[in-house]
Amino acid sequence: MAEAARRLSPEAHEPSSPVANKAGWVLQEPVFGWTTPDGKPKEPTVGEALREWWSAVNFFADARRLPSALHVAFHLATLGSLVALVGWHLSLKSALYFSVSAFFLATVTHTAWLHRYCSHKAFDFRSPWLARVFLWLNGMTVREDTYAIPHRVHHQRSDRVGDPYGPHLGRIGSYLAIESVAKFNTDMAPEQYEHVAKTVNHIGFPVSTYEQFRRTGTVEHAGHLAVRTIFAQVFWSGLAYVVGGVPCVLAWYAAVFFVTFLIRDFNYLGHGGRRPRAKIQGWEFDDRTLALNQVFYGLLASEWHNNHHKFPRSANLQLVPAQVDMSFLFIRLLHAVGVVTSYVDAVPRFRQQLADGKAVRPIAGDEEYANATGIADGNDGTPLPERS
């Protein structure tokens, strides 16, 4: 492992890029560029953001953009479901199904699965087949590879040049960044692709060969992606229809739109938008990024984002009692029934630091995207806590 990490050092293999780290070879540079002439993150105009988005979905010019274009079509279709639900099929039952579905998608599908497991491997499943259950039941059509890999680049470059999403892109650019971050650099070297593919091995999908990756732009095998996406839609829409017919089907897809909308908008608001506020003492503990702890996102989706940037690999983000972490309670439930064998919990160590008056982030930190496992440790400069 150590030898592999040394072999893939940026100095040895990284192509020339305005970003002086591995973000330059993992993702394609936006059409408006990474940086301004004075070395600051590029703030695109609305027109530039739209041109970048079009380059990310224009499958007429590049067939590798087809998955992103289909995701946009799905997103618009779920918006239509929300309109149809509110306009013609709203009832107590459909409203309840919408609420339960939105909470499930936000807390389980997004935060527990996509964010804490796929991106940070904050816990371990007893069997790879159990991870594949979550993979095949991802009904949001948010691809695991295009979520996890750019997200790690985001942690490496948070609020700096090369951050693939954030408030520096503006609200429109941040909302559209889900398509933009799917633009992997298909010209990376074979050994670089091998390393990137290893960072998502735990997710459980068959990985494209290097030649397939260059042709399709997907780390997950494209055929597998298509089949399991269709399966998830049949499963969840069928379940909704059994529960309550067409109104509940519309409620399910309306919830998918609502949660996907929040995820897209969170890229902007989660780091404070255009006017980031000062951190609240005793509520937010990470001072190296603009990430905030916001009650709405914390209660709905367990996205205590400032806590997450302090301890990226922690499955538990309830640093203070009021920050209820429902995703962690779900992970603990899976652990109790034997589905999950271990998880990372940084909270006990942190609370001891608080009690000792030493809960201050050191200047040094682990920000390497391409470490031995490809997953950043808690970049507060301290060793990773033991798994429970």
N, C-alpha and C positions, 0 to 999 in steps of 0.2 A: 504493500500500500504506500509506504513512504517513498519507495523508488518511483512508483507511478506518479505521486504528487510532484516529485522533483522533476520528472520528465516533462510534466505539463506546466512548468513554470512559465509565467507570462513572457519573461525575457527570451525564452527559447522558442516559443511557438506563436505568440500573439501577433496577428497582422498589424500593420500600422493603423492607428485609430486615434481620434481626438480624445478618447477616453483612455486614460493611462492604467487600465486594468482589464480584466477578462470580460467585462460587459461588451467591449468592442468586438469580441469574436463570438459571443454567445448569441447576441441579437443583432439584427440589421439596424444600421443607423437610420433614424427617421429622415424623411425627405427634407425636413427643415434643419437637420443637423442636431448634434448633441449639445453644442456649446456656442456661446457668443465669442467674439474676438477677444474679450477681456477675461475669458475663462470661467464664466458663470453659466449655470444651466440655461439652455435656450428656452425662452418663453414664446411659443408660436402664436401668431395671430389666429383668429377663427378660420380664416381662409387656409392658412398653412396646416392647421389641425385637420381640416376637412380633406385637403389634398393627401395628407399622410394616411388618413382613414381610407380614402378611396384606393390608394396604392395597396392597402392591406386586404381589401375585399374584391379587387378587380380581377376576377378569375378569367376574364377574356384575355387579359394581357399575360397572366401567369396562372396556370392551372393549380398551382400550389395554394392559391388563395381561396379555393372553393370551400373548404371547411369553415373558414371565417365568414364567407358570404352566406352559407347555409345557416350559420349561427345567427347572423343578423336577421335573416328571413324568419327564423324561429322566434327571435325576440319580438319582432313586429307582430307575428301571429299571436303571441301570448298577450300583447297589448290589446289586440282585437278581442281576445277572450275576456279581458278585464272590462272592456267597453260593453260587450254583450252581457256579462254578468250583472253589471250595475244597471244597464238599461232595460233588461227584459227578464232576468232570472234571479234577482236578488231576493232571498228569503232568509229566515232565521237559520235554517239548515245549511244553506249554501254559504252564508256569512260565517257560520261556525267552521265549516270545512275549509274555507279560505284562511281563517285565523290559525287553525291547527296546522294546516299545510305550510303557511308562511313561517311559523315558528319552527317546524321540523326542518324545512329547507335551510333556514338561516342558522340554526343551532347545530344540526346534525350534518346535513349534506355539505354546507359551506364550511363552517368553522371546524367541526370535529374531523370531517373527512378531508376536504380540499386543503384547508389551511394548516391544521395541526398535524395531520398524518402525511398527506401527500407532499406538502412543502417542507415540513420540519421533522417528520418522523418522531413526534413527541411521545408516541406510544407504540407498542408492538402487538400485533395480532398473534394468537396461538398458532394459526396456520395461514399460509399464503392464500388458501381458498376462502378464508373469511374476509380478507381484504378484497378479493375479487367479488364477493357479494356486494360490498359497498360500491365497487367500481361499476358493476352491471346495473345497480339501482340508482346511479346518478341521473336524475331526471331533469337536470338543469341545462344540459348540453354544454356546460363549461368544461372544456377539456382539461384533464389533469396535467398533461405535459405543459400546456401553455399557461397554466395557473402556477404550477410549482417552480418551474425553471426561471421565468422572469421574476417571480416573487423573491427568489433568493438573490437575484441581481439587485432587486429593490433594497433588500437588507444590506447588501454590500455598499450600495451607493445612495442610501437614503438622503433625500433632499440635497443631493449634490449632482454634479455633472455625470450623466449616464444613468440616473434613476429613470426607469422606463415608464413610471407613472407617478403622479403626485400633483400638488397644487401649482407647481411651476408650469404645468401644461395648460392651466386654465380649466374652467369647469367643463367646457365642451371637449377639449383635448383629453382630459382625464376620463370623461365618460366614454369616449371612443377608443381608449387605450386598450381595452380588452382585445380588439382586433389587431391593433398595432403590435402588441407584444407577442402575437402569434407569428411574427416575421422572424423566424429563426435564421441565423446565418448558415445557409446550406453550403457555403464555400469553406466552412471550417475544415481543418485537416481530419483525416480518419481517426487518429488517436485522440483528438479533441472531442469528436463526436462520441467515441467510445466512453470517454470519461463522463460527458454530459448524460449519456444514456444510463450509466451506472447510478447516477444520482436519483433516478426515478425507478430503479429496479424493484424497489419494495412495493410499488403501487400494484403490480400484478398484471399489467398488460404485456402482450408480446411486443418486443421492440423492433422497429424497422432496421433493416440492414443499412449500412452507410449509403449504398446505392439507392435504396428505397427512400431514405431520408432526403437525399438530394433531389429525388424525383417528386415526392409528395409534400415535403416540408413538415412532416409529422414524425415525432419520435415514436409515438404509438403506431403500430401497424395500421394502415388506413382501413383495410378491410375489417379488422377487429373493431375499430372505432365505429364504423358504420353499423355493424351488426348489433353491438351492445347498446348503441344509442337508440336504435329502433326498438330493441327489447325493452329498454327502460320506459319509452313512451307508451308502448302497449301495456306494460305492467301497471304504471301509475294511472293512466287514463281508464284502464279496465277496472282497477280498484275503485276509482272515483265513481264510475258508472254504476257499479254494483251497490255502492253506498247510497247514491242519490241521483242517478241518471245524469242527464245533460247538465243540469245546474251545477252539480258537484264536479263534473269534468271541467266546466268553465271556471269554477272556483279554484281548482287545482292549477290550471294554467295561468289564471290571474295571479295566484300566489307566486308562481315561477317568475312572472314578469316583475312583480313587486320586489322580490328578493334580488333578482338580477339587477333591477334598477338601483337598489340600495348599494349593491356591491360596486357597480360602476361609479355611482356618485360618491361612495366612500373614499375612493382614491383621491378625491379632491378634499372632502371635508375631514377625513381622518387625520390629516396633517395640517388642519387649520384653515384651508382655503387661502384666499388672497390676504387675509388679515389674521395671521396666527396669533392667538392670545398667549399671554404668559402662563407658565405652568403653575398649577395650584399645589402649594406645599402640603405634603401629607396625602395627596390624591394622585399625583403624577410624579414619577421618580426618575424617568429617563430624560436627561437634559441634552443628549447628543443629537436628537432628531426633533422634528416639529410634531411628532405623533402625540395625540391627545387621548385621554379617557373621557368618552362621551356617554352619558347615561342611556340614551335611546339605543345606541348600537350595542352597548354593553349588556343591557337587559334583553334585547331582542335576539342578539346573535353572539353573546359572550365576547364581543370585540372590544376588550379593554386594550386599546391599541398602544397606548403609551407603555403599559405593562408588558405587552408583547414585544415591543422593541427593546425593552430592558432584558427580557428573558425569552428570546425567540423560540427556543426548543422546549419550553415548559408547557406541559399539558394543563397546568393549573395557573390561572392568572388572577386569582382573588388575593391580591396583595393586602387589601384592607377589607374588613368584613362587609362593607356596603357594596363592594364590587362582586355581586353574585355571578358565579361562573357556571351556567347551566351546561355548557359543553363539557366541562370537566366532570360534573356530576354524571353526565351520560357516559363518559369514558370510565369513571369509577364503577358505574353499573355494569358495563361490559367486562371490567376486571373482576367484579364480584361473581359474575356468572361464568367466568372462564374464557370469554371470547378474547379479552386482552390479557396478556401475561405481565406486562410491565409498562410503566409510564414515567416520564421525567416530571419531577415536582420541585420547582425552585423556591416555592413559598416558604417552607420551614426555615431554610437557610436565610432567606431575605428577612423574615420577621425576627430572626435572631440578630441579624445585622442591625435592624431598627432598634431592637432592645439595647444593643451595645452602642448605639449611636454611630455606627460605621456604615450605614447603608448609602454610601456615596459612590457613584460610578467612577472607577479609575479612568485615567486618560487613555491608557492602552486598551485595546479590545481585539477580539477575534473577528475580523471582517472578511476573511478570505472565503470567497465563493468556492474555490477549487481546492479545498482541503482534502484530507484522505477519504472522507465519505461524501464530499460534495455538499454537506449541509452545515451551515454556520452554527457554532455553539452559541450559548448565551453571550452576546458580545459586550459583556460588562467587564471583561478582562479577568474573570475568575473561572476556575475549573467547572466543567459541567456537573451538576448535582447527580448523585447516584439515582438509578432507577428504583422505583418502589416495587 
